[in-house]
């Protein structure tokens, strides 16, 4: 394997390991802080600069490594400069992925994407065999004609498995979704480019430790499963606040002086 493939994979794997550990470390850090007592407080007040937050650093690294922010990305919704990016790893035979698409995603689009706060980037992560793989490549092919969102929703309009995702069935759904050149759709679906694109998404997910669908990163924060809207609202608010804090920069010395009094 070439260096251009192994280096990003190793970086993602390292980030995934950090994300897996950071939640446990946060809990341990809370316990350590309590045990430190007054000594811990004195050390914190003596420091001119606040200590870096390892949890936030891990989220930042995950966001940088996974959010592509490419102009014209056919599998993405929202502005490339949106402060928060939601990356979704999904399989078209996954019932919970369908639930997210039908119930939660429209709310996210209305409340956040349309307002320029959120960008949603889809990743094909087929884990249920050849039928899932075929559907993933079909979704990519629909995107080449600018009809990914419509085809994506058509696929998830109801739970489809096995023969319901046969090539001819996918072609019918592509027509319903407004894909105009069906011959090109078939060619793209079965071509090497779709295979490579889906493989790239899979490798990204596996390197991060994704094991089930749907899995999400919201500003680098992992969200597992088709959670209620409130879970995504909370993650978006946290990611947005962190981005705003980074943009604002460190607090001024005057503010620090006030806090010491």
C-alpha positions as CSV (number, residue, x, y, z in Angstrom):
1,X,0.0,0.0,0.0
2,X,1.3,3.4,-0.9
3,X,2.3,6.1,1.7
4,X,-0.5,8.4,0.4
5,X,-3.1,5.8,1.6
6,X,-1.4,4.6,4.8
7,X,-0.7,8.0,6.3
8,X,-4.3,9.3,6.4
9,X,-5.5,5.9,7.6
10,X,-3.0,5.9,10.4
11,X,-3.9,9.5,11.4
12,X,-7.6,8.6,11.4
13,X,-6.9,5.5,13.5
14,X,-5.0,7.6,16.0
15,X,-7.9,10.1,16.2
16,X,-10.4,7.3,16.6
17,X,-8.3,5.9,19.5
18,X,-8.3,9.3,21.2
19,X,-12.0,9.7,20.7
20,X,-12.6,6.3,22.2
21,X,-10.4,7.1,25.2
22,X,-11.3,10.7,25.9
23,X,-14.8,10.0,27.4
24,X,-13.2,7.7,30.0
25,X,-10.4,10.2,30.6
26,X,-12.9,13.0,31.2
27,X,-14.6,10.9,33.9
28,X,-11.2,10.0,35.4
29,X,-10.1,13.7,35.3
30,X,-13.2,14.7,37.3
31,X,-12.2,12.2,40.0
32,X,-8.6,13.4,40.0
33,X,-9.8,17.0,40.4
34,X,-11.9,16.1,43.4
35,X,-9.0,14.2,45.0
36,X,-6.6,17.1,44.5
37,X,-8.7,19.3,46.8
38,X,-7.3,22.8,47.6
39,X,-3.9,22.0,46.0
40,X,-5.5,21.7,42.6
41,X,-7.3,25.0,43.0
42,X,-4.1,26.8,43.9
43,X,-2.2,25.4,40.9
44,X,-5.0,26.5,38.6
45,X,-5.1,30.0,39.8
46,X,-1.3,30.4,39.6
47,X,-1.3,29.6,35.9
48,X,-1.6,32.5,33.5
49,X,-3.0,30.4,30.7
50,X,-5.8,27.8,31.1
51,X,-4.8,24.2,30.4
52,X,-5.7,22.8,27.0
53,X,-8.8,20.7,27.0
54,X,-7.8,17.3,25.7
55,X,-11.4,16.4,24.9
56,X,-11.9,19.5,22.7
57,X,-8.6,18.9,21.1
58,X,-9.7,15.4,20.1
59,X,-12.9,16.8,18.7
60,X,-11.0,19.4,16.7
61,X,-8.7,16.8,15.2
62,X,-11.6,14.6,14.2
63,X,-13.4,17.5,12.6
64,X,-10.4,18.5,10.6
65,X,-9.7,14.9,9.5
66,X,-13.2,14.0,8.4
67,X,-15.1,17.1,7.3
68,X,-14.2,17.6,3.6
69,X,-15.9,20.9,3.0
70,X,-15.6,20.5,-0.8
71,X,-17.4,22.9,-3.1
72,X,-19.9,21.0,-5.2
73,X,-19.7,17.8,-3.1
74,X,-22.8,16.0,-4.4
75,X,-23.2,14.0,-1.2
76,X,-23.3,17.1,1.1
77,X,-25.9,19.7,2.1
78,X,-25.1,23.2,3.4
79,X,-22.4,25.9,3.1
80,X,-18.7,24.8,3.1
81,X,-18.0,27.5,5.6
82,X,-20.7,26.5,8.1
83,X,-19.3,26.5,11.6
84,X,-20.4,22.9,12.3
85,X,-20.2,19.9,10.1
86,X,-22.2,16.7,10.7
87,X,-20.6,13.6,9.1
88,X,-23.0,10.6,8.8
89,X,-21.9,7.0,8.2
90,X,-24.9,5.0,7.0
91,X,-26.0,1.8,5.3
92,X,-29.1,1.7,3.1
93,X,-30.4,-1.5,4.7
94,X,-30.2,0.1,8.1
95,X,-33.7,0.8,9.6
96,X,-32.3,3.4,12.0
97,X,-30.5,5.2,9.2
98,X,-33.8,5.5,7.5
99,X,-35.5,6.8,10.6
100,X,-32.8,9.5,10.9
101,X,-33.3,10.5,7.3
102,X,-37.1,10.7,7.4
103,X,-37.6,12.2,10.9
104,X,-34.5,14.0,12.1
105,X,-32.6,15.2,9.1
106,X,-35.5,17.4,7.8
107,X,-35.6,19.2,11.1
108,X,-31.8,19.7,11.1
109,X,-32.0,21.1,7.6
110,X,-34.8,23.6,8.5
111,X,-33.3,24.7,11.8
112,X,-29.5,24.7,11.0
113,X,-28.6,23.9,7.4
114,X,-30.8,26.6,5.9
115,X,-29.5,29.1,8.5
116,X,-25.9,28.5,7.5
117,X,-25.0,26.9,10.9
118,X,-24.7,23.3,9.8
119,X,-23.3,21.3,6.9
120,X,-24.2,17.7,6.5
121,X,-21.8,15.3,4.7
122,X,-22.9,11.8,3.9
123,X,-20.5,8.8,3.9
124,X,-21.5,5.5,2.4
125,X,-20.7,2.8,5.0
126,X,-22.2,-0.4,3.7
127,X,-21.9,-3.2,6.3
128,X,-24.7,-5.6,5.3
129,X,-23.2,-7.2,2.2
130,X,-23.4,-6.9,-1.5
131,X,-26.9,-5.4,-1.6
132,X,-25.8,-2.5,0.7
133,X,-22.7,-2.0,-1.5
134,X,-24.8,-1.9,-4.7
135,X,-27.1,0.7,-3.1
136,X,-24.2,2.8,-1.9
137,X,-22.7,2.8,-5.4
138,X,-26.1,3.7,-6.9
139,X,-26.4,6.7,-4.5
140,X,-22.9,7.9,-5.5
141,X,-24.0,7.5,-9.2
142,X,-27.1,9.6,-8.6
143,X,-25.0,12.2,-7.1
144,X,-23.0,12.5,-10.3
145,X,-26.2,13.9,-11.9
146,X,-27.0,16.1,-9.0
147,X,-29.8,14.0,-7.7
148,X,-28.2,12.4,-4.6
149,X,-30.6,14.0,-2.0
150,X,-33.7,12.9,-4.0
151,X,-32.3,9.4,-4.5
152,X,-31.2,9.1,-0.9
153,X,-34.7,9.9,0.4
154,X,-36.2,7.6,-2.2
155,X,-34.0,4.7,-0.9
156,X,-34.9,5.5,2.7
157,X,-38.7,6.1,2.0
158,X,-39.2,2.6,3.5
159,X,-36.9,-0.2,4.6
160,X,-35.6,-2.1,1.6
161,X,-33.5,-5.2,1.8
162,X,-32.1,-7.9,-0.6
163,X,-33.9,-8.1,-3.9
164,X,-35.5,-4.7,-3.3
165,X,-32.0,-3.3,-3.9
166,X,-31.4,-5.2,-7.1
167,X,-30.0,-3.1,-10.0
168,X,-33.2,-2.8,-11.9
169,X,-35.0,-1.7,-8.7
170,X,-32.3,0.9,-8.1
171,X,-32.8,2.2,-11.7
172,X,-36.5,2.6,-11.1
173,X,-35.8,4.6,-8.0
174,X,-33.3,6.7,-9.9
175,X,-36.0,7.6,-12.4
176,X,-38.4,8.5,-9.6
177,X,-35.7,10.6,-8.1
178,X,-35.3,12.6,-11.3
179,X,-32.0,11.0,-12.6
180,X,-32.3,11.9,-16.3
181,X,-29.6,9.8,-18.0
182,X,-30.3,6.2,-16.8
183,X,-27.6,4.7,-19.0
184,X,-25.0,6.9,-17.5
185,X,-26.4,6.0,-14.0
186,X,-25.9,2.3,-14.7
187,X,-22.4,2.9,-16.0
188,X,-21.4,5.0,-13.0
189,X,-23.0,2.6,-10.5
190,X,-21.0,-0.3,-11.9
191,X,-17.8,1.7,-12.7
192,X,-14.5,1.8,-10.8
193,X,-15.0,5.4,-9.7
194,X,-18.0,4.5,-7.6
195,X,-16.2,1.5,-6.1
196,X,-13.3,3.7,-5.1
197,X,-15.5,6.4,-3.6
198,X,-17.4,3.9,-1.4
199,X,-14.2,2.2,-0.4
200,X,-12.7,5.6,0.7
201,X,-15.8,6.3,2.9
202,X,-15.6,2.8,4.4
203,X,-11.8,3.1,5.2
204,X,-12.4,6.5,6.8
205,X,-15.2,5.0,9.0
206,X,-13.3,1.9,10.0
207,X,-10.2,3.9,10.8
208,X,-12.2,6.0,13.2
209,X,-13.7,2.9,14.8
210,X,-17.2,3.1,13.4
211,X,-18.8,-0.3,13.9
212,X,-22.5,0.3,13.5
213,X,-24.9,2.5,11.6
214,X,-25.9,5.2,11.8
215,X,-22.8,6.8,13.3
216,X,-22.2,10.5,13.3
217,X,-19.5,13.1,14.1
218,X,-20.9,16.6,14.9
219,X,-18.1,19.0,15.0
220,X,-15.9,16.0,15.7
221,X,-18.1,14.8,18.6
222,X,-19.3,11.2,18.2
223,X,-23.0,10.6,18.3
224,X,-24.0,6.9,18.0
225,X,-27.4,5.8,16.6
226,X,-30.6,7.5,15.5
227,X,-30.7,9.8,18.6
228,X,-33.6,12.2,19.2
229,X,-33.4,15.7,17.8
230,X,-32.4,17.0,21.3
231,X,-29.1,15.0,21.2
232,X,-28.1,16.6,17.9
233,X,-29.2,20.1,19.1
234,X,-26.9,19.7,22.1
235,X,-24.0,18.5,20.1
236,X,-24.4,21.3,17.5
237,X,-24.7,23.9,20.3
238,X,-21.5,22.6,21.9
239,X,-19.6,22.5,18.6
240,X,-20.8,26.0,17.6
241,X,-19.7,27.4,21.0
242,X,-16.3,25.8,20.7
243,X,-15.9,27.3,17.2
244,X,-16.9,30.7,18.5
245,X,-14.4,30.5,21.4
246,X,-11.6,29.6,19.0
247,X,-12.5,32.5,16.7
248,X,-12.6,35.0,19.6
249,X,-9.2,33.9,20.9
250,X,-7.9,33.9,24.5
251,X,-9.5,36.2,27.1
252,X,-7.9,39.6,27.6
253,X,-5.7,40.2,30.6
254,X,-8.2,42.7,32.1
255,X,-10.8,39.9,32.3
256,X,-8.3,37.7,34.0
257,X,-7.6,40.3,36.6
258,X,-11.2,40.7,37.4
259,X,-11.6,37.0,38.0
260,X,-8.7,37.0,40.5
261,X,-10.4,39.6,42.8
